[in-house]
Amino acid sequence: MDLKGSPRKSPSPPAEPTGPFVRRVLEIIRSIPRGKVLTYGQVAALADAPRAARQVGRILYVYGAPVPWQRVVNHYGGLSTYKVGLGERQRSLLEGEGVVFGAGGTLDLKAYQWRPTLRQIRKLGLPEEAAFGLHTRLPFSSFRTKTIRSVSFPKPCRVRGRTSRGEDGGKRKRPYRRKKGSNGKERFR
């Protein structure tokens, strides 16, 4: 089995990366040393796009051959290859670099995660703030709180009666209930 091949069998990738984000991601992945890994989200954070982990995966799919694609794993330390045989290839490439996998097929990110120094970040031409993105994990709700919380939604209210199974303590919740106000008009509560 050839371990130096591309992570996919399809036509060759475009000759030249087509954009600054793509070039930055490929340069970051090329700079990961042997025996170290980064997650898709950490690569995106270093590339100054902390929510672009899926785009990093797509870039690896398209431009995987000339870069050490095996050094990028999911945020659990597992392998995220969906094609048949590529998980074994990625695992064997990483084991060849000295990475040891646990019983669940994941690696210990604390032991094998690459933490670039400020000198390495400057050499890559990245902002120094990018180093802090590696150590903080953005909660999914932070995006929602900025966009949705500004809109006022009706609060759920309790409705009398029991549910058939009683799994919620005998009380149902509805998203809203219409109620007539003191002026006789309907209002949401």
C-alpha positions in Angstrom: 0.0 0.0 0.0 1.4 3.3 -1.0 1.4 5.6 2.0 2.5 8.8 0.2 -0.6 9.1 -2.0 -3.4 11.6 -2.1 -6.3 11.2 0.3 -8.6 10.8 -2.6 -8.8 9.3 -6.1 -10.0 12.0 -8.4 -8.5 14.4 -11.0 -5.5 16.4 -9.9 -6.2 19.5 -7.9 -6.1 23.0 -9.5 -2.5 24.0 -10.1 -2.6 27.2 -8.1 -4.6 27.7 -4.8 -7.3 30.2 -5.6 -7.5 32.7 -2.7 -5.7 34.0 0.4 -7.6 31.8 2.8 -6.8 28.6 0.8 -3.1 29.6 0.6 -3.0 30.4 4.3 -4.6 27.1 5.3 -2.2 25.1 3.1 0.8 27.0 4.5 -0.4 26.3 8.1 -0.8 22.6 7.4 2.6 22.4 5.7 4.2 23.9 8.8 2.8 21.2 11.2 5.9 19.2 12.4 6.1 15.4 12.2 4.4 13.7 15.1 2.1 16.7 15.9 -1.5 17.3 14.8 -4.0 20.1 14.7 -7.8 20.0 14.5 -9.8 21.4 11.6 -11.0 24.1 13.9 -7.5 25.0 15.1 -6.3 25.3 11.5 -9.3 27.6 10.8 -8.5 29.7 13.9 -4.9 30.1 12.9 -6.1 31.2 9.5 -8.1 33.9 11.2 -11.5 32.3 10.4 -12.4 30.5 13.6 -15.7 29.1 12.3 -14.4 27.7 9.0 -13.5 24.1 10.1 -15.6 22.6 7.4 -13.9 24.7 4.7 -10.6 23.5 6.0 -11.8 19.9 5.4 -12.9 20.9 1.9 -9.5 22.4 1.2 -7.8 19.2 2.3 -10.1 17.2 0.0 -9.2 19.3 -3.0 -5.5 20.0 -2.3 -4.6 17.0 -0.1 -1.8 15.5 -2.1 1.0 18.1 -1.7 0.4 18.8 2.0 0.6 16.5 5.1 -3.2 16.0 5.3 -2.9 13.2 7.8 -1.8 15.7 10.6 -5.3 17.3 10.7 -7.8 15.4 12.9 -11.2 16.1 14.4 -11.7 17.9 17.7 -11.9 14.6 19.6 -8.5 13.5 18.3 -10.1 11.0 15.9 -9.9 10.5 12.2 -12.5 12.1 10.0 -12.1 10.4 6.8 -15.3 9.1 5.2 -13.8 7.3 2.2 -13.1 3.6 2.5 -9.5 2.9 3.4 -8.4 6.4 4.1 -8.8 6.1 7.9 -6.4 3.2 7.9 -4.0 5.2 5.7 -4.1 8.3 7.9 -3.6 6.2 11.0 -0.7 4.3 9.6 0.9 7.6 8.4 0.5 9.1 11.9 1.8 6.0 13.6 4.8 6.1 11.3 5.5 9.6 12.7 5.3 8.3 16.3 1.7 9.1 17.2 0.1 6.5 19.5 -3.6 5.9 19.3 -5.7 4.9 22.3 -8.2 2.1 22.6 -11.0 4.1 21.1 -9.1 4.9 18.0 -8.4 8.5 19.1 -5.1 10.2 20.0 -4.3 12.3 23.0 -4.6 15.9 21.8 -2.8 17.2 24.9 0.3 15.1 24.0 0.3 15.5 20.2 -1.3 18.9 19.5 1.1 21.4 17.9 1.3 24.6 19.7 3.2 27.1 17.6 5.4 29.7 19.2 5.0 33.4 18.5 8.1 33.2 16.3 6.5 30.4 14.2 3.2 32.4 13.9 5.1 35.5 12.8 7.1 33.4 10.3 3.8 32.2 8.8 2.7 35.8 8.5 -0.3 35.4 10.8 -1.6 37.8 13.4 -0.3 37.1 17.0 -3.9 36.9 18.2 -4.2 33.7 16.2 -2.2 31.8 18.8 -4.9 32.4 21.4 -7.5 30.8 19.1 -5.8 27.5 19.6 -6.3 27.4 23.3 -9.9 28.6 23.5 -12.9 26.7 22.2 -15.7 28.8 20.9 -19.1 27.6 22.1 -21.7 27.0 19.4 -24.1 29.4 21.1 -21.9 32.4 20.9 -22.9 32.9 17.3 -26.6 32.5 18.2 -26.5 34.9 21.1 -25.2 37.7 18.9 -27.8 37.3 16.2 -30.9 35.8 17.7 -31.0 37.3 21.2 -31.6 40.7 19.8 -35.0 39.6 18.6 -37.7 39.3 21.2 -39.5 35.9 21.2 -42.5 35.0 23.3 -41.5 33.0 26.4 -42.9 29.5 26.8 -45.8 29.2 29.3 -47.3 26.3 31.2 -50.5 24.8 30.1 -52.8 22.9 32.4 -53.2 19.2 31.9 -51.2 16.1 32.0 -49.3 14.4 29.2 -50.1 10.8 28.4 -46.8 9.5 29.8 -46.0 12.1 32.3 -42.3 12.3 31.3 -42.2 16.0 31.9 -43.7 16.0 35.4 -47.2 16.1 34.1 -46.9 19.5 32.6 -46.7 20.4 28.9 -44.9 23.4 27.4 -46.1 25.4 24.5 -44.0 28.0 22.8 -46.6 30.6 23.4 -50.3 31.1 24.3 -52.7 33.7 23.1 -54.4 35.5 25.9 -56.8 38.5 25.9 -55.4 41.5 27.7 -57.3 43.9 29.9 -58.2 46.0 26.8 -59.9 42.9 25.2 -57.2 42.5 22.5 -55.2 39.4 22.0 -51.6 39.5 23.2 -48.8 37.0 23.4 -47.5 35.9 26.6 
